[in-house]
């Protein structure tokens, strides 16, 4: 998984898989979901990220222990 923030376009992208995108849906205005040929989610794109995400240039990642 990769998280990319492009400050020039103010776009935040979370890439879940390196599969080719065959379909994109704008779930809500400014939120684009990309799918592969099997219907699996490949990536999530947030437009105007600085207005929609608290701090698009920072990320926190945690693995929650099993059973919690």
N, C-alpha and C positions, 0 to 999 in steps of 0.2 A: 504494500500500500504506500502511496506517495501523496503528499499534500503540497500543492504549488500555489503560490500567490503571485500574481502578476500586477505590480503596482501601476504599470502603464495603462492597462485595461481595467484595473480594479476588479479582477476576477480571481476567485478562490476555487481551486479544483481539487477534488479528492479522487484519486485514481485507485480503484480496487483491484483491477485486473488489466493485463496487457492484451486484451482481446480487441479485435476490430469492432468499432461501433457501427451497428446497422440501423439503429433507431434512436431518436432523441425525442423526449417529451418535456415540455415546459409544465411541470407539475403545478407550480404556482408562479405568478409573474416573477421573473428573475432567478428561478430555480430550475435548472435543466438536469434531467436524468438521462443518462446514456445507457443503452442496452446492447448486448451481443446477439448473435443469431439465435441463441437458445432462450433469450428473454432474461438473461442474468444481468444484474446491474454492473456496469463497467466503471462508470464514474458519475460524480455529482459536481455540477458547476454552479457557483453562486455569482451572479452578476451584481455590480455595485456593492461589492463585498464590504467595503469600509462603512457603508450605511446599514448593512444587515448583520454583520458579525462584530462582536465587541472589539477584538484586536486581531485582524486578519494576518498580521505579521508574526503572531506568536501562536504556538501550539503546545498543548499538554497531552501526553500520551501515557496511559496506564493500562496495565494488564491486571484485571481483577482476579484474585485467587478463586479457584473453583470452590463452589459451595457457599459463596457469600452473596 
